[in-house]
Amino acid sequence: MGVRQIATAVPTAAARARSVLAAAWTCGVTTDVGQDDLVGAHRVAAEDGTVRISPPPDSVLAAAVLCAPHGRPTTLLEFADAAPVPVRDRVRARVWLSGELVPDGEELLLIPARAVLQTRSERIGIDLDDLAATAPDPLALAEPRLLTHLAEAHPEAVEQLTRLIAPDSLHGVVRVQPLAVDRHGLTLRLERTRGQADVRIPFHTPADDLGSLTERMHCLLASAQSVSRRMR
């Protein structure tokens, strides 16, 4: 018995990008002066995804502000979404925002001109109004803790969930790890000696908080146990 992948609900590109922005602690900055990686120097408004940066005095971005006309440098911001569980190719997505940084008090406010989401399979341009109007996934901030706990404390549950995957997909698999979770489903990384594949297991209805996520996971495990009994 395999999981049907057709018409499975997934986050929209705008929701995926907002989730990356909400969870990111670092960002890469490229200006005419050069490139820099900033840690803990930006914040993202929960209501509309507005990005503000407090550039360290010795950063490339601070130098770009001094050199730019009116202190408003054009810039490209890059945010990486890395899997919290150790797997190969841990970067699951990247978000690029390009535009102008405008002084606003002691911070710089990004006036975006373009937004792009890069996943493992495609690159998608995102409408800026959609990006501002779309909320991040409700599980985005809790996802690292949830996946780490699942991988470290419940490896037998992860193995059991593979019963919901088509047997042909498991050929040659040497390790299975939880790669991602959102309100619509759980994604498992199937690692082989050479290469890997990602398989999505959908929830029967979206999970909008931790309580409903627990119920959805129990339903998946019950389905996996049912498959196990039928195979005996």
Phi and psi in degrees as GROMACS dihedral restraints (atoms count N, CA, C in turn):
[ dihedral_restraints ]
;  ai    aj    ak    al  type     phi  dphi    fc
    3     4     5     6     1  -115.8    20    10
    4     5     6     7     1   163.2    20    10
    6     7     8     9     1   -83.3    20    10
    7     8     9    10     1   131.4    20    10
    9    10    11    12     1   -72.1    20    10
   10    11    12    13     1   126.4    20    10
   12    13    14    15     1   -97.1    20    10
   13    14    15    16     1   -11.1    20    10
   15    16    17    18     1   -76.5    20    10
   16    17    18    19     1   133.1    20    10
   18    19    20    21     1    62.8    20    10
   19    20    21    22     1    20.0    20    10
   21    22    23    24     1   -70.1    20    10
   22    23    24    25     1   131.6    20    10
   24    25    26    27     1   -67.6    20    10
   25    26    27    28     1   136.1    20    10
   27    28    29    30     1  -136.7    20    10
   28    29    30    31     1   158.4    20    10
   30    31    32    33     1   -60.8    20    10
   31    32    33    34     1   145.7    20    10
   33    34    35    36     1   -67.7    20    10
   34    35    36    37     1   164.7    20    10
   36    37    38    39     1   -60.2    20    10
   37    38    39    40     1   -39.3    20    10
   39    40    41    42     1   -65.5    20    10
   40    41    42    43     1   -41.7    20    10
   42    43    44    45     1   -66.9    20    10
   43    44    45    46     1   -39.0    20    10
   45    46    47    48     1   -63.5    20    10
   46    47    48    49     1   -44.3    20    10
   48    49    50    51     1   -64.5    20    10
   49    50    51    52     1   -43.8    20    10
   51    52    53    54     1   -62.3    20    10
   52    53    54    55     1   -34.6    20    10
   54    55    56    57     1   -67.2    20    10
   55    56    57    58     1   -40.5    20    10
   57    58    59    60     1   -61.8    20    10
   58    59    60    61     1   -45.2    20    10
   60    61    62    63     1   -63.9    20    10
   61    62    63    64     1   -40.0    20    10
   63    64    65    66     1   -65.7    20    10
   64    65    66    67     1   -34.8    20    10
   66    67    68    69     1   -94.6    20    10
   67    68    69    70     1   -16.8    20    10
   69    70    71    72     1   -69.0    20    10
   70    71    72    73     1   135.8    20    10
   72    73    74    75     1  -103.6    20    10
   73    74    75    76     1   -20.2    20    10
   75    76    77    78     1  -123.8    20    10
   76    77    78    79     1   161.5    20    10
   78    79    80    81     1  -150.0    20    10
   79    80    81    82     1   145.0    20    10
   81    82    83    84     1   -91.7    20    10
   82    83    84    85     1   139.8    20    10
   84    85    86    87     1  -124.8    20    10
   85    86    87    88     1   127.9    20    10
   87    88    89    90     1  -122.9    20    10
   88    89    90    91     1   125.1    20    10
   90    91    92    93     1  -130.8    20    10
   91    92    93    94     1  -177.7    20    10
   93    94    95    96     1   -63.9    20    10
   94    95    96    97     1   -23.4    20    10
   96    97    98    99     1   -80.7    20    10
   97    98    99   100     1   -32.9    20    10
   99   100   101   102     1   159.3    20    10
  100   101   102   103     1  -161.8    20    10
  102   103   104   105     1  -118.8    20    10
  103   104   105   106     1   153.5    20    10
  105   106   107   108     1  -155.9    20    10
  106   107   108   109     1   153.7    20    10
  108   109   110   111     1  -115.2    20    10
  109   110   111   112     1   121.2    20    10
  111   112   113   114     1  -106.2    20    10
  112   113   114   115     1   135.4    20    10
  114   115   116   117     1  -114.4    20    10
  115   116   117   118     1   122.3    20    10
  117   118   119   120     1    63.9    20    10
  118   119   120   121     1    23.4    20    10
  120   121   122   123     1  -104.7    20    10
  121   122   123   124     1    -1.5    20    10
  123   124   125   126     1  -123.9    20    10
  124   125   126   127     1   160.6    20    10
  126   127   128   129     1  -140.7    20    10
  127   128   129   130     1   151.3    20    10
  129   130   131   132     1  -121.4    20    10
  130   131   132   133     1   125.1    20    10
  132   133   134   135     1   -66.7    20    10
  133   134   135   136     1   130.0    20    10
  135   136   137   138     1   -65.4    20    10
  136   137   138   139     1   -31.9    20    10
  138   139   140   141     1   -77.4    20    10
  139   140   141   142     1   -32.2    20    10
  141   142   143   144     1  -141.5    20    10
  142   143   144   145     1     5.4    20    10
  144   145   146   147     1    76.4    20    10
  145   146   147   148     1    12.4    20    10
  147   148   149   150     1   -60.8    20    10
  148   149   150   151     1   133.7    20    10
  150   151   152   153     1  -103.9    20    10
  151   152   153   154     1   129.5    20    10
  153   154   155   156     1  -125.1    20    10
  154   155   156   157     1   142.3    20    10
  156   157   158   159     1  -127.4    20    10
  157   158   159   160     1   137.5    20    10
  159   160   161   162     1  -109.6    20    10
  160   161   162   163     1    93.6    20    10
  162   163   164   165     1   -70.1    20    10
  163   164   165   166     1   130.8    20    10
  165   166   167   168     1   -59.1    20    10
  166   167   168   169     1   146.6    20    10
  168   169   170   171     1   -57.0    20    10
  169   170   171   172     1   -31.5    20    10
  171   172   173   174     1   -97.0    20    10
  172   173   174   175     1    14.6    20    10
  174   175   176   177     1   -86.7    20    10
  175   176   177   178     1   161.4    20    10
  177   178   179   180     1   -62.0    20    10
  178   179   180   181     1   -36.2    20    10
  180   181   182   183     1   -64.6    20    10
  181   182   183   184     1   -40.5    20    10
  183   184   185   186     1   -60.5    20    10
  184   185   186   187     1   -39.3    20    10
  186   187   188   189     1   -66.6    20    10
  187   188   189   190     1   -37.4    20    10
  189   190   191   192     1   -64.3    20    10
  190   191   192   193     1   -36.7    20    10
  192   193   194   195     1   -62.7    20    10
  193   194   195   196     1   -40.8    20    10
  195   196   197   198     1   -66.5    20    10
  196   197   198   199     1   -33.4    20    10
  198   199   200   201     1   -87.4    20    10
  199   200   201   202     1   -22.0    20    10
  201   202   203   204     1   -79.2    20    10
  202   203   204   205     1   146.6    20    10
  204   205   206   207     1   -57.8    20    10
  205   206   207   208     1   129.1    20    10
  207   208   209   210     1    61.3    20    10
  208   209   210   211     1    16.9    20    10
  210   211   212   213     1    65.3    20    10
  211   212   213   214     1    29.4    20    10
  213   214   215   216     1  -122.2    20    10
  214   215   216   217     1    79.4    20    10
  216   217   218   219     1   -75.1    20    10
  217   218   219   220     1   143.2    20    10
  219   220   221   222     1   -78.1    20    10
  220   221   222   223     1   146.0    20    10
  222   223   224   225     1  -151.3    20    10
  223   224   225   226     1   161.8    20    10
  225   226   227   228     1  -122.3    20    10
  226   227   228   229     1   120.8    20    10
  228   229   230   231     1  -103.3    20    10
  229   230   231   232     1   135.8    20    10
  231   232   233   234     1  -122.8    20    10
  232   233   234   235     1   129.3    20    10
  234   235   236   237     1  -120.5    20    10
  235   236   237   238     1   126.3    20    10
  237   238   239   240     1  -104.1    20    10
  238   239   240   241     1   140.0    20    10
  240   241   242   243     1  -108.9    20    10
  241   242   243   244     1   104.1    20    10
  243   244   245   246     1  -103.9    20    10
  244   245   246   247     1   141.3    20    10
  246   247   248   249     1   -63.2    20    10
  247   248   249   250     1   135.3    20    10
  249   250   251   252     1   -73.7    20    10
  250   251   252   253     1   -20.9    20    10
  252   253   254   255     1   -94.7    20    10
  253   254   255   256     1   134.8    20    10
  255   256   257   258     1   -61.4    20    10
  256   257   258   259     1   115.7    20    10
  258   259   260   261     1  -143.0    20    10
  259   260   261   262     1   167.8    20    10
  261   262   263   264     1   -68.3    20    10
  262   263   264   265     1   151.4    20    10
  264   265   266   267     1    48.5    20    10
  265   266   267   268     1    65.4    20    10
  267   268   269   270     1   -70.7    20    10
  268   269   270   271     1   -21.5    20    10
  270   271   272   273     1   -74.4    20    10
  271   272   273   274     1   115.0    20    10
  273   274   275   276     1   -89.5    20    10
  274   275   276   277     1   -28.7    20    10
  276   277   278   279     1  -163.5    20    10
  277   278   279   280     1   162.7    20    10
  279   280   281   282     1  -135.4    20    10
  280   281   282   283     1   147.2    20    10
  282   283   284   285     1  -122.3    20    10
  283   284   285   286     1   130.1    20    10
  285   286   287   288     1  -114.3    20    10
  286   287   288   289     1   131.0    20    10
  288   289   290   291     1  -121.3    20    10
  289   290   291   292     1   125.1    20    10
  291   292   293   294     1  -117.2    20    10
  292   293   294   295     1   147.4    20    10
  294   295   296   297     1   165.8    20    10
  295   296   297   298     1  -156.1    20    10
  297   298   299   300     1  -113.8    20    10
  298   299   300   301     1   137.0    20    10
  300   301   302   303     1   -95.3    20    10
  301   302   303   304     1   123.6    20    10
  303   304   305   306     1  -113.0    20    10
  304   305   306   307     1   129.5    20    10
  306   307   308   309     1   -59.0    20    10
  307   308   309   310     1   133.6    20    10
  309   310   311   312     1  -143.3    20    10
  310   311   312   313     1    91.1    20    10
  312   313   314   315     1    68.3    20    10
  313   314   315   316     1  -128.7    20    10
  315   316   317   318     1   -92.7    20    10
  316   317   318   319     1     3.4    20    10
  318   319   320   321     1  -110.7    20    10
  319   320   321   322     1   168.9    20    10
  321   322   323   324     1  -113.4    20    10
  322   323   324   325     1   128.0    20    10
  324   325   326   327     1  -100.6    20    10
  325   326   327   328     1   126.9    20    10
  327   328   329   330     1   -81.7    20    10
  328   329   330   331     1   124.2    20    10
  330   331   332   333     1  -100.0    20    10
  331   332   333   334     1    97.7    20    10
  333   334   335   336     1   -73.2    20    10
  334   335   336   337     1   146.0    20    10
  336   337   338   339     1  -113.0    20    10
  337   338   339   340     1   -23.8    20    10
  339   340   341   342     1  -156.7    20    10
  340   341   342   343     1   145.3    20    10
  342   343   344   345     1  -132.7    20    10
  343   344   345   346     1   135.6    20    10
  345   346   347   348     1  -135.7    20    10
  346   347   348   349     1   135.6    20    10
  348   349   350   351     1  -109.4    20    10
  349   350   351   352     1   127.1    20    10
  351   352   353   354     1  -112.2    20    10
  352   353   354   355     1   116.1    20    10
  354   355   356   357     1  -104.9    20    10
  355   356   357   358     1  -175.2    20    10
  357   358   359   360     1   -68.6    20    10
  358   359   360   361     1   -17.2    20    10
  360   361   362   363     1  -116.9    20    10
  361   362   363   364     1   -19.2    20    10
  363   364   365   366     1  -159.5    20    10
  364   365   366   367     1   163.8    20    10
  366   367   368   369     1  -118.2    20    10
  367   368   369   370     1   127.7    20    10
  369   370   371   372     1  -127.4    20    10
  370   371   372   373     1   127.1    20    10
  372   373   374   375     1   -78.9    20    10
  373   374   375   376     1   136.8    20    10
  375   376   377   378     1  -114.3    20    10
  376   377   378   379     1   131.0    20    10
  378   379   380   381     1   -62.5    20    10
  379   380   381   382     1   130.9    20    10
  381   382   383   384     1   -66.2    20    10
  382   383   384   385     1   -33.9    20    10
  384   385   386   387     1   -67.3    20    10
  385   386   387   388     1   -39.5    20    10
  387   388   389   390     1   -63.7    20    10
  388   389   390   391     1   -41.0    20    10
  390   391   392   393     1   -61.7    20    10
  391   392   393   394     1   -42.8    20    10
  393   394   395   396     1   -70.0    20    10
  394   395   396   397     1   -32.2    20    10
  396   397   398   399     1   -88.2    20    10
  397   398   399   400     1   -12.6    20    10
  399   400   401   402     1   -96.0    20    10
  400   401   402   403     1   134.0    20    10
  402   403   404   405     1   -84.3    20    10
  403   404   405   406     1   151.2    20    10
  405   406   407   408     1   -66.8    20    10
  406   407   408   409     1   162.8    20    10
  408   409   410   411     1   -59.2    20    10
  409   410   411   412     1   136.9    20    10
  411   412   413   414     1   -64.1    20    10
  412   413   414   415     1   -15.2    20    10
  414   415   416   417     1  -100.7    20    10
  415   416   417   418     1     1.7    20    10
  417   418   419   420     1   -58.2    20    10
  418   419   420   421     1   -45.8    20    10
  420   421   422   423     1   -74.0    20    10
  421   422   423   424     1   -28.3    20    10
  423   424   425   426     1   -87.7    20    10
  424   425   426   427     1   -12.5    20    10
  426   427   428   429     1   -55.4    20    10
  427   428   429   430     1   -45.6    20    10
  429   430   431   432     1   -57.3    20    10
  430   431   432   433     1   -45.1    20    10
  432   433   434   435     1   -66.0    20    10
  433   434   435   436     1   -40.6    20    10
  435   436   437   438     1   -64.7    20    10
  436   437   438   439     1   -47.0    20    10
  438   439   440   441     1   -70.0    20    10
  439   440   441   442     1   -39.4    20    10
  441   442   443   444     1   -62.4    20    10
  442   443   444   445     1   -42.6    20    10
  444   445   446   447     1   -64.1    20    10
  445   446   447   448     1   -42.5    20    10
  447   448   449   450     1   -62.3    20    10
  448   449   450   451     1   -43.9    20    10
  450   451   452   453     1   -70.3    20    10
  451   452   453   454     1   -40.1    20    10
  453   454   455   456     1   -87.6    20    10
  454   455   456   457     1   -36.8    20    10
  456   457   458   459     1   -98.5    20    10
  457   458   459   460     1   -20.2    20    10
  459   460   461   462     1  -135.1    20    10
  460   461   462   463     1    52.9    20    10
  462   463   464   465     1   -62.6    20    10
  463   464   465   466     1   -28.7    20    10
  465   466   467   468     1   -66.9    20    10
  466   467   468   469     1   -31.7    20    10
  468   469   470   471     1   -69.9    20    10
  469   470   471   472     1   -39.4    20    10
  471   472   473   474     1   -61.0    20    10
  472   473   474   475     1   -44.8    20    10
  474   475   476   477     1   -62.6    20    10
  475   476   477   478     1   -39.3    20    10
  477   478   479   480     1   -64.5    20    10
  478   479   480   481     1   -35.1    20    10
  480   481   482   483     1   -65.6    20    10
  481   482   483   484     1   -20.1    20    10
  483   484   485   486     1   -66.2    20    10
  484   485   486   487     1   -14.3    20    10
  486   487   488   489     1   -64.8    20    10
  487   488   489   490     1   -18.6    20    10
  489   490   491   492     1   -89.1    20    10
  490   491   492   493     1     2.4    20    10
  492   493   494   495     1  -104.7    20    10
  493   494   495   496     1   142.3    20    10
  495   496   497   498     1   -54.4    20    10
  496   497   498   499     1   131.3    20    10
  498   499   500   501     1   -53.8    20    10
  499   500   501   502     1   -36.1    20    10
  501   502   503   504     1   -61.5    20    10
  502   503   504   505     1   -29.8    20    10
  504   505   506   507     1   -71.2    20    10
  505   506   507   508     1   -18.5    20    10
  507   508   509   510     1   -93.8    20    10
  508   509   510   511     1    -0.3    20    10
  510   511   512   513     1   -62.6    20    10
  511   512   513   514     1   125.3    20    10
  513   514   515   516     1    78.9    20    10
  514   515   516   517     1     3.9    20    10
  516   517   518   519     1   -73.8    20    10
  517   518   519   520     1   129.5    20    10
  519   520   521   522     1  -108.2    20    10
  520   521   522   523     1   -17.1    20    10
  522   523   524   525     1  -157.2    20    10
  523   524   525   526     1   143.1    20    10
  525   526   527   528     1  -124.2    20    10
  526   527   528   529     1   131.4    20    10
  528   529   530   531     1  -133.6    20    10
  529   530   531   532     1   146.8    20    10
  531   532   533   534     1   -71.8    20    10
  532   533   534   535     1   123.9    20    10
  534   535   536   537     1   -99.0    20    10
  535   536   537   538     1   -37.6    20    10
  537   538   539   540     1  -160.0    20    10
  538   539   540   541     1   154.5    20    10
  540   541   542   543     1  -144.6    20    10
  541   542   543   544     1   139.5    20    10
  543   544   545   546     1  -142.9    20    10
  544   545   546   547     1  -177.4    20    10
  546   547   548   549     1   -62.7    20    10
  547   548   549   550     1   -19.2    20    10
  549   550   551   552     1   -96.3    20    10
  550   551   552   553     1   -18.6    20    10
  552   553   554   555     1   171.3    20    10
  553   554   555   556     1   177.5    20    10
  555   556   557   558     1  -111.9    20    10
  556   557   558   559     1   138.5    20    10
  558   559   560   561     1  -113.9    20    10
  559   560   561   562     1   129.6    20    10
  561   562   563   564     1  -106.6    20    10
  562   563   564   565     1   140.8    20    10
  564   565   566   567     1   -96.1    20    10
  565   566   567   568     1   120.5    20    10
  567   568   569   570     1  -100.1    20    10
  568   569   570   571     1   110.1    20    10
  570   571   572   573     1   -99.4    20    10
  571   572   573   574     1   133.8    20    10
  573   574   575   576     1  -113.3    20    10
  574   575   576   577     1   172.8    20    10
  576   577   578   579     1   -56.4    20    10
  577   578   579   580     1   -39.4    20    10
  579   580   581   582     1  -126.7    20    10
  580   581   582   583     1   115.2    20    10
  582   583   584   585     1    89.7    20    10
  583   584   585   586     1   178.9    20    10
  585   586   587   588     1  -158.8    20    10
  586   587   588   589     1   166.7    20    10
  588   589   590   591     1  -143.1    20    10
  589   590   591   592     1   151.2    20    10
  591   592   593   594     1  -111.5    20    10
  592   593   594   595     1   132.7    20    10
  594   595   596   597     1  -124.1    20    10
  595   596   597   598     1   130.2    20    10
  597   598   599   600     1   -99.0    20    10
  598   599   600   601     1   132.1    20    10
  600   601   602   603     1  -113.2    20    10
  601   602   603   604     1   111.2    20    10
  603   604   605   606     1   -78.7    20    10
  604   605   606   607     1   151.8    20    10
  606   607   608   609     1   -82.5    20    10
  607   608   609   610     1   155.7    20    10
  609   610   611   612     1   -70.4    20    10
  610   611   612   613     1   -29.3    20    10
  612   613   614   615     1  -145.5    20    10
  613   614   615   616     1   156.5    20    10
  615   616   617   618     1   -60.7    20    10
  616   617   618   619     1   147.5    20    10
  618   619   620   621     1  -104.3    20    10
  619   620   621   622     1   119.2    20    10
  621   622   623   624     1  -104.7    20    10
  622   623   624   625     1     0.8    20    10
  624   625   626   627     1  -159.4    20    10
  625   626   627   628     1   176.8    20    10
  627   628   629   630     1   -66.6    20    10
  628   629   630   631     1   -33.9    20    10
  630   631   632   633     1   -63.3    20    10
  631   632   633   634     1   -46.1    20    10
  633   634   635   636     1   -70.6    20    10
  634   635   636   637     1   -30.0    20    10
  636   637   638   639     1   -63.6    20    10
  637   638   639   640     1   -42.1    20    10
  639   640   641   642     1   -57.8    20    10
  640   641   642   643     1   -43.7    20    10
  642   643   644   645     1   -64.1    20    10
  643   644   645   646     1   -41.2    20    10
  645   646   647   648     1   -65.2    20    10
  646   647   648   649     1   -39.8    20    10
  648   649   650   651     1   -66.0    20    10
  649   650   651   652     1   -40.0    20    10
  651   652   653   654     1   -62.3    20    10
  652   653   654   655     1   -37.1    20    10
  654   655   656   657     1   -65.2    20    10
  655   656   657   658     1   -41.8    20    10
  657   658   659   660     1   -62.8    20    10
  658   659   660   661     1   -43.7    20    10
  660   661   662   663     1   -66.0    20    10
  661   662   663   664     1   -36.9    20    10
  663   664   665   666     1   -64.7    20    10
  664   665   666   667     1   -40.3    20    10
  666   667   668   669     1   -63.8    20    10
  667   668   669   670     1   -40.1    20    10
  669   670   671   672     1   -64.7    20    10
  670   671   672   673     1   -41.2    20    10
  672   673   674   675     1   -63.9    20    10
  673   674   675   676     1   -37.0    20    10
  675   676   677   678     1   -64.1    20    10
  676   677   678   679     1   -40.9    20    10
  678   679   680   681     1   -62.1    20    10
  679   680   681   682     1   -42.2    20    10
  681   682   683   684     1   -60.0    20    10
  682   683   684   685     1   -43.2    20    10
  684   685   686   687     1   -65.9    20    10
  685   686   687   688     1   -38.3    20    10
  687   688   689   690     1   -69.7    20    10
  688   689   690   691     1   -23.7    20    10
  690   691   692   693     1   -82.9    20    10
  691   692   693   694     1   -11.0    20    10
